Amino acid sequence: MSDPLYKKPLLRLAADAAGAGRLPQPCVTGTAHNPACGDRVIVDIALEADRIIGIGLETKACVLTQASASILGSGAVGLNRDEIVSLRDAVRLMLSGGADPPHAPFECYAHFDGVAEHKNRHRCVLLPIEAVLAAFGET
């Protein structure tokens, strides 16, 4: 596939599916849906002292959303709500061409550089982050 939207690193991230699956006893659950394409993400989060200690993501979504969920699934443990908000803002700014990708452990968002010129696909990348924020009660 030579489409810049679906680079090999994104396909690998989606296939890795870090954090995939539901948690048996989450503290909170959030859902995000993109009505434009039908993508849906459900996230279960285990919390301790307002920090993520476990995350499970169920995606029925395109490769972009799946890859973003995998990045989030591998890096979200230890973060709190404010740090997830900062991540969302950093990814949004990166997609608009106004900033570099987020720092570790989220540097793999750099692989979404081909999405920048496709505004209708930005929501696909942000959807897993939105689901986490929904779990924290943010709408």
Contacts in CASP RR format, 6 or more apart in sequence:
PFRMAT RR
TARGET T0000
AUTHOR 0000-0000-0000
METHOD contacts of the structure
MODEL  1
MSDPLYKKPLLRLAADAAGAGRLPQPCVTGTAHNPACGDRVIVDIALEAD
RIIGIGLETKACVLTQASASILGSGAVGLNRDEIVSLRDAVRLMLSGGAD
PPHAPFECYAHFDGVAEHKNRHRCVLLPIEAVLAAFGET
1 11 0 8 1.000
4 114 0 8 1.000
5 64 0 8 1.000
5 114 0 8 1.000
5 115 0 8 1.000
5 118 0 8 1.000
5 121 0 8 1.000
6 63 0 8 1.000
6 64 0 8 1.000
7 111 0 8 1.000
7 114 0 8 1.000
9 108 0 8 1.000
9 111 0 8 1.000
10 63 0 8 1.000
10 64 0 8 1.000
10 67 0 8 1.000
10 111 0 8 1.000
10 112 0 8 1.000
11 63 0 8 1.000
11 67 0 8 1.000
13 66 0 8 1.000
13 67 0 8 1.000
13 70 0 8 1.000
13 71 0 8 1.000
13 108 0 8 1.000
13 111 0 8 1.000
14 63 0 8 1.000
14 66 0 8 1.000
14 67 0 8 1.000
14 70 0 8 1.000
16 70 0 8 1.000
16 74 0 8 1.000
17 66 0 8 1.000
17 69 0 8 1.000
17 70 0 8 1.000
18 70 0 8 1.000
18 71 0 8 1.000
18 73 0 8 1.000
18 74 0 8 1.000
18 75 0 8 1.000
19 55 0 8 1.000
19 56 0 8 1.000
19 57 0 8 1.000
19 69 0 8 1.000
19 70 0 8 1.000
19 73 0 8 1.000
19 74 0 8 1.000
20 56 0 8 1.000
20 57 0 8 1.000
20 58 0 8 1.000
20 59 0 8 1.000
20 69 0 8 1.000
20 70 0 8 1.000
21 44 0 8 1.000
21 56 0 8 1.000
21 57 0 8 1.000
21 58 0 8 1.000
22 42 0 8 1.000
22 44 0 8 1.000
22 56 0 8 1.000
22 58 0 8 1.000
23 44 0 8 1.000
23 45 0 8 1.000
23 46 0 8 1.000
23 54 0 8 1.000
23 55 0 8 1.000
23 56 0 8 1.000
25 46 0 8 1.000
26 44 0 8 1.000
26 45 0 8 1.000
26 46 0 8 1.000
26 56 0 8 1.000
27 45 0 8 1.000
27 46 0 8 1.000
27 47 0 8 1.000
28 44 0 8 1.000
28 45 0 8 1.000
28 47 0 8 1.000
28 135 0 8 1.000
28 136 0 8 1.000
28 137 0 8 1.000
29 42 0 8 1.000
29 43 0 8 1.000
29 44 0 8 1.000
29 45 0 8 1.000
29 135 0 8 1.000
30 42 0 8 1.000
30 43 0 8 1.000
30 44 0 8 1.000
30 45 0 8 1.000
30 131 0 8 1.000
30 132 0 8 1.000
30 134 0 8 1.000
30 135 0 8 1.000
31 40 0 8 1.000
31 41 0 8 1.000
31 42 0 8 1.000
31 43 0 8 1.000
31 131 0 8 1.000
31 134 0 8 1.000
32 40 0 8 1.000
32 41 0 8 1.000
32 127 0 8 1.000
32 128 0 8 1.000
32 130 0 8 1.000
32 131 0 8 1.000
32 134 0 8 1.000
33 39 0 8 1.000
33 40 0 8 1.000
33 41 0 8 1.000
33 127 0 8 1.000
34 40 0 8 1.000
34 61 0 8 1.000
34 65 0 8 1.000
34 123 0 8 1.000
34 124 0 8 1.000
34 127 0 8 1.000
36 120 0 8 1.000
36 123 0 8 1.000
37 62 0 8 1.000
37 124 0 8 1.000
38 60 0 8 1.000
38 61 0 8 1.000
39 59 0 8 1.000
39 60 0 8 1.000
39 61 0 8 1.000
39 62 0 8 1.000
39 65 0 8 1.000
39 124 0 8 1.000
39 127 0 8 1.000
40 59 0 8 1.000
40 60 0 8 1.000
40 61 0 8 1.000
41 57 0 8 1.000
41 58 0 8 1.000
41 59 0 8 1.000
41 61 0 8 1.000
41 65 0 8 1.000
41 69 0 8 1.000
41 127 0 8 1.000
41 128 0 8 1.000
41 130 0 8 1.000
41 131 0 8 1.000
42 57 0 8 1.000
42 58 0 8 1.000
42 131 0 8 1.000
43 55 0 8 1.000
43 56 0 8 1.000
43 57 0 8 1.000
43 58 0 8 1.000
43 128 0 8 1.000
43 131 0 8 1.000
43 132 0 8 1.000
43 134 0 8 1.000
43 135 0 8 1.000
44 55 0 8 1.000
44 56 0 8 1.000
44 57 0 8 1.000
44 135 0 8 1.000
45 52 0 8 1.000
45 54 0 8 1.000
45 55 0 8 1.000
45 56 0 8 1.000
45 132 0 8 1.000
45 135 0 8 1.000
45 136 0 8 1.000
46 52 0 8 1.000
46 53 0 8 1.000
46 54 0 8 1.000
46 55 0 8 1.000
47 53 0 8 1.000
50 80 0 8 1.000
50 81 0 8 1.000
51 78 0 8 1.000
51 79 0 8 1.000
51 80 0 8 1.000
52 76 0 8 1.000
52 77 0 8 1.000
52 78 0 8 1.000
52 79 0 8 1.000
52 80 0 8 1.000
53 77 0 8 1.000
53 78 0 8 1.000
54 76 0 8 1.000
54 77 0 8 1.000
55 72 0 8 1.000
55 73 0 8 1.000
55 76 0 8 1.000
55 77 0 8 1.000
55 132 0 8 1.000
56 73 0 8 1.000
57 69 0 8 1.000
57 72 0 8 1.000
57 73 0 8 1.000
57 128 0 8 1.000
57 131 0 8 1.000
59 65 0 8 1.000
59 66 0 8 1.000
59 69 0 8 1.000
59 128 0 8 1.000
61 69 0 8 1.000
61 124 0 8 1.000
61 127 0 8 1.000
62 124 0 8 1.000
64 112 0 8 1.000
64 115 0 8 1.000
64 121 0 8 1.000
64 124 0 8 1.000
64 125 0 8 1.000
65 124 0 8 1.000
65 125 0 8 1.000
65 127 0 8 1.000
65 128 0 8 1.000
67 111 0 8 1.000
67 112 0 8 1.000
68 109 0 8 1.000
68 112 0 8 1.000
68 124 0 8 1.000
68 125 0 8 1.000
68 126 0 8 1.000
68 127 0 8 1.000
68 128 0 8 1.000
68 129 0 8 1.000
69 127 0 8 1.000
69 128 0 8 1.000
71 106 0 8 1.000
71 108 0 8 1.000
71 109 0 8 1.000
72 106 0 8 1.000
72 128 0 8 1.000
72 129 0 8 1.000
72 132 0 8 1.000
73 128 0 8 1.000
74 105 0 8 1.000
75 105 0 8 1.000
75 106 0 8 1.000
76 84 0 8 1.000
76 132 0 8 1.000
79 87 0 8 1.000
81 133 0 8 1.000
81 136 0 8 1.000
81 138 0 8 1.000
84 129 0 8 1.000
84 132 0 8 1.000
84 133 0 8 1.000
84 136 0 8 1.000
85 133 0 8 1.000
85 138 0 8 1.000
87 102 0 8 1.000
87 106 0 8 1.000
87 129 0 8 1.000
88 126 0 8 1.000
88 129 0 8 1.000
88 130 0 8 1.000
88 133 0 8 1.000
90 99 0 8 1.000
90 101 0 8 1.000
90 102 0 8 1.000
90 106 0 8 1.000
90 109 0 8 1.000
91 102 0 8 1.000
91 106 0 8 1.000
91 109 0 8 1.000
91 112 0 8 1.000
91 125 0 8 1.000
91 126 0 8 1.000
91 129 0 8 1.000
92 122 0 8 1.000
92 126 0 8 1.000
93 99 0 8 1.000
94 100 0 8 1.000
94 101 0 8 1.000
94 102 0 8 1.000
94 109 0 8 1.000
94 110 0 8 1.000
94 112 0 8 1.000
94 116 0 8 1.000
95 112 0 8 1.000
95 115 0 8 1.000
95 116 0 8 1.000
95 122 0 8 1.000
95 125 0 8 1.000
95 126 0 8 1.000
96 116 0 8 1.000
96 122 0 8 1.000
97 116 0 8 1.000
100 110 0 8 1.000
101 107 0 8 1.000
101 108 0 8 1.000
101 109 0 8 1.000
101 110 0 8 1.000
101 113 0 8 1.000
102 109 0 8 1.000
109 125 0 8 1.000
112 125 0 8 1.000
115 121 0 8 1.000
115 122 0 8 1.000
115 124 0 8 1.000
115 125 0 8 1.000
END
